[in-house]
Amino acid sequence: MPYLIDGHNLIPKLGLCLDSCDDELALVTRLQEFCRLRRAQVEVYFDGAPPGQPASRKFGAVTAHFVRQGSSADAAIEKRLERLGKAARNWIVVSSDHRVQNAAQAAHAQSASSEAFARQMEIAQSAPVATPKADRGLSPEEVEAWLMLFEERRKG
């Protein structure tokens, strides 16, 4: 399922600092890794976009929406849920803000607190990565059978 995430609400739950100049990029980087591991799609919303910055930017499976002064990420998430209509039930909204959680509930979307989602991200990153089984090689009998086949073809 895809996610709608209140970015500034999630940043401190991951041990990142909201005062950092690259806090949003650090979150996007972590979300990209989460998306890679879980094969998920994420839309993350940030308040207070600086003037001249694009309103939305795509980072692989993560789309970051930078909400201009005068509005809020909460309001942008609410509008997105409205635009999704009945399809909102296929999304998970991540925020610990009661306003956003209530909007998710009203749209019949699933919701998760930022704390719970931060734990999901940690679990995803700590899960062992599946690796292909090591090649066991050929048995002596199989090697002999291949050698005989090659010899027959060489002669034939």
N, C-alpha and C positions, 0 to 999 in steps of 0.2 A: 504494500500500500504506500502511496506517496504521503509526504508530510508537509504541513504548513507550520513553520516554526517562528516563534517570537524570539528573534536573535539576541537582543540585549537582555532578555529574561534568562536565556540559556547560558550566556557567556560566563557569569560568575559560578554557575553550578558545575562547570568543567575546570574550575581552578584558574580561569583566565581573568584578566583584570580589565574592567570597563574603562579605566583611565588610560589604558595603553593606546598608542596611536594606531596600532595594527590589530586591535582586538577583533574587529570584524573579519579581517583576512585570516587570522588564526582560527576563528570559528569555522569559516568556510573551508579551510584546509582540513580540519577535523571532520567536518560533514562530508567532504569528498571521500575520505577514507571509509567512513561509515557506509556511504552509498556503494562504494566498491565492494565492501565485505558483505553487505546485505542486499545488493542489487536493488537499491531503492532510489527514489527520486525525491528531492527536497526543494521546497521553496522557503527561503528564509527572509524575514522582514526586519529591517533596521530603521530606527527613528533617526531624525536629524541629519539628513543627507546634506553634505556641503554643496553650495551653489556650483553649477557647472559639471557636476558628476552625473553620469548616466543614471536614469531612474532604475534600470534593471541591468544586471550583467549575468551572463551564463558562465559557469565554471564546471563544465562536464555535466554531471547529474544534479548539480546544485545551481539553482537560480537565486541570486541575491537581489532583493528589491530594497532600494534605498528611498525611504519616504521623506519627502521634503518638509521643511519647517512649516508649521501651520496644520499639520496632520500628524497621525501617529501610526506606528506599526500595528497597534491594536485595531484601529479603524480600517487599515488596509487589509488585514486578515479578515475582518468582518465582511468587507466588500467582496473579497475573493470568494468567501463561502457563499455569499448571495449569488455571485456569477456562476458558481458551480451548480447551484440548484440541487436537484436530486442526486447528482453525482458526488455531492459533499459527503455522503455516507461512505464513500470509498477512500476517504482521506483521514489522516490522523493529525490533529492539531496539538502542537506542543507549546504549552505556556503554563505558568503558575498564576497568571493574572486571571482573576475571577471573571472579568468582563469577557476575555477571550474564551475561557472555558464555557461560559454561558452561551456565547455565540455558536460555539461548536455544538453544544447540546441542542440548541434551537435548529441548527442545520442538519441534525442527525449524523454529524461526523463523530468519529471517535476522538477522545482527547487523552492526553498524558501530561502530567506535570513536568516541568523542566528537570526536576530532580530525578524523576523516574526515567526520563529519556536519557539523561546523562549516565545513569546506571546501564541502560541498554547499550549506549555507545561504548562504555568500558567493557561490557561483556563481549560485544562484537569484536573489539580489538584484542581481547585476551583469548578468544576462542582459537583453538589450533586450526591452522590452515590445512585443508586436505591436500595431501601430496600423492602423486601416483605411486602405486606399489613398485618397488624396485624390480627391475628385470631379473628374473631368476637364471637367465642364461639357458643354453641348450644342454640337454643331458648327453652323455657319450653316445647313446643309441641314436639320438636325433642328429648329432654331428655326423655319425657314420652314414645315416640315411641320406643326408644332404650331399656328402662327399660322393656317394654312389650315384646320385642323381646328376651331379655335375660331371662326373666321369662319363656317364652314359651319353650326356648331351655333347660332350667334347668329342667323343668317338663317332657319334651319329651324324 
